[in-house]
Amino acid sequence: MGVMYSSTRNQKEKLTASQAILKGLADDGGLFVPDSIPALDVSIDALAKMSYQETAYEVMKLFLSDFTEAELKDCIRRAYDSKFDTEEIAPLVQADGAYYLELFHGATIAFKDMALSILPHLLTTAAKKNQVENDIVILTATSGDTGKAALAGFAGVEGTKIIVFYPKNGVSPIQEKQMVTQKGSNTFVVGINGNFDEAQTGVKQMFSDKELAKELAQAGYQFSSANSINIGRLVPQIVYYVYAYAKLYENGAIGRDEKINVVVPTGNFGNILAAFYAKNMGLPIGKLICASNENKVLFDFFRTGAYDRNRAFILTSSPSMDILISSNLERLIYWISGNDAEKNAQLMKALSETGKYEITGEMRAQLDGFYGNYADEAETAQEIARLYADTGYVIDTHTAVASGVYRKYRKETGDEETKTVIASTASPFKFTRSVLNAIDPKYDSMTDFELADELSRIGNVAVPRAIEEIRNAPVVHDTVCEAGEMQATVKRFLGI
Ligand SMILES: *Cc1c(COP(=O)(O)O)cnc(C)c1O
């Protein structure tokens, strides 16, 4: 019997991987977790010779145990193809004594592509396996980035449609251009006259509308979500840690069984949790270094054992980490409680009712594999400028938070020896203005595309295809509606 999944808040129900992917979130509001973490069953010497796709198969087959070999390999082949601008998929770049694992070579030049390129295929395969005949309709409300990554992932995937709502005046011009130029006859993008909360509320209402679900089913459709807590997004993220380790070993940077540290710029705690799972599969990882921006809830949590979201929300130059509730942390809480769903459910209840909870000393003792710290706005900008001045390598703001925290870690612990992988979660071309302003304030007056050309010149890297595309691509989505008209708009798109 392979790995089965149950909710972090209730262990009674056991689901297969494909059922957990289809369902996304458990009925009790909990997250699906594997009942055990499988051990890697290939040698490091074998892994060292593998491509990204081969590594992905070796890792994912252990978690997605009800997928056949042919099914899983097919999903992997469709996901990690020429949408990525390098055959390595996730290359490692050595700079200033650390290894930057570039997770931004996919369609939207940020790390969400690593999971969102495969999720649509996992989802449609899971549907077939569970005799779901309906086409899957993905509904998403976005404040910018996730919408585009989901659109790019689902575009052209047979048996799916994707409808994305965004606040018409609440995203950046580049983000809007990225979405409204999205190709694919199964993609729909709608600006709403309202804010992100209204878009999200509208989507949630549609998800819970039984009458609408019935109408959809009659027309051969059902809703699903591409939510970041789906196990189908978490599992693909484990792959690149195994891959990075194997590449370091192959290149002779590390010896057999040598431990590495991993630094992750963290928001929702998904990426670093994947590294934690990799460690528990047997990958020799020393410290998991959790890097936060000024929204440093996680730093405080690792220092005190108390999680407290009651604080001001700060807008930073690393917006994908501006988060006060890190949803995926629940999976770690469940783990350190000794898989005690009842205990975890109590803490999550406290979080939703009071905005905070505190873990026991026993639970805290199990967090010693983690180190948490944060970088403020000035430190983040300084790190971009310093690394560029010292090495010529340009990193984005999120990666700079991680890089800055790694410096603090070394200073605080004296651990200079351990080889360290820093997850590089976005291309600097995605946050050009903040990145170039950090290097030199003179850039402030340039337009976004001028900035991209300038970054290409000073960093000596080509402007990524994702940017070139929006520079030239025609607008193909121009629907705008009121917040109250979202449901009617969905029906119109689906012809019901
Ligand atoms: C989503 C995101 C993060 C945070 O990742 P989590 O898995 O939510 O912790 C960091 N950097 C970038 C660029 C992102 O898009």
The ligand as an SDF file (V2000), in Angstrom:
LIG
                    3D

 15 15  0  0  0  0  0  0  0  0999 V2000
    4.8660   32.6530   -3.5700 C   0  0  0  0  0  0  0  0  0  0  0  0
    6.2270   33.2460   -3.5070 C   0  0  0  0  0  0  0  0  0  0  0  0
    7.0380   33.1340   -2.3590 C   0  0  0  0  0  0  0  0  0  0  0  0
    6.5620   32.4810   -1.0940 C   0  0  0  0  0  0  0  0  0  0  0  0
    6.4440   31.0850   -1.2260 O   0  0  0  0  0  0  0  0  0  0  0  0
    5.5820   30.2820   -0.1660 P   0  0  0  0  0  0  0  0  0  0  0  0
    5.5510   28.8970   -0.6930 O   0  0  0  0  0  0  0  0  0  0  0  0
    4.2220   30.9350   -0.1700 O   0  0  0  0  0  0  0  0  0  0  0  0
    6.2540   30.4110    1.1410 O   0  0  0  0  0  0  0  0  0  0  0  0
    8.3070   33.6790   -2.4040 C   0  0  0  0  0  0  0  0  0  0  0  0
    8.7640   34.3320   -3.4930 N   0  0  0  0  0  0  0  0  0  0  0  0
    8.0140   34.4590   -4.6030 C   0  0  0  0  0  0  0  0  0  0  0  0
    8.5570   35.2090   -5.7580 C   0  0  0  0  0  0  0  0  0  0  0  0
    6.7240   33.9120   -4.6590 C   0  0  0  0  0  0  0  0  0  0  0  0
    5.9870   34.0700   -5.7690 O   0  0  0  0  0  0  0  0  0  0  0  0
  1  2  1  0
  2  3  1  0
  2 14  2  0
  3  4  1  0
  3 10  2  0
  4  5  1  0
  5  6  1  0
  6  7  2  0
  6  8  1  0
  6  9  1  0
 10 11  1  0
 11 12  2  0
 12 13  1  0
 12 14  1  0
 14 15  1  0
M  END
$$$$
